[in-house]
Amino acid sequence: MALSAFDDKTQEPQSRELEDVLVDAAEWWTQLISRVRLDFDPLAEDWVFSGKKWGWALRLKHKKRAVLYMTPSNGFFLVGFVLGEKAVAAARESALPQSAMDCIENSQRYAEGRAVRLEVRNEDDVDIVLEIARIKMAN
């Protein structure tokens, strides 16, 4: 089973299907995109299929730089980031909650940075994700 609720490479997710999968989290999905757009306009939204293991995710890009990836799941969604070490250092100096810092600190390291993935289930989660996006893009 893929990480995303959408795992058919031939079928890019559509708005109605997305709402059906996210249920109450659809509100937070829309809110996060709107808030990221306020901070990083122009913002491009591109659906990307990353293989059977991952499925479909929505990539939000500012100019040529990926801000974050949103992966729909049943009743919630995941937000993925790649954070460089400068961004990780800035996160350590921020007021992020300990749970978010634990996720960052324990994330897998790759040459391009740390792969961080957080669940979004409510407005507090949206606030945390937005703060991490700001840290990432500033570093």
Secondary structure, 3 states (H helix, E strand, C coil): CCCCCCCCCCCCCCHHHHHHHHHHHHHHHHHHHHHHHHHCCCEEEEEEECCCCCCEEEEEEECCEEEEEEEEECCEEEEEEEECHHHHHHHHCCCCCHHHHHHHHCCEEECCEEEEEEEECCHHHHHHHHHHHHHHHHC
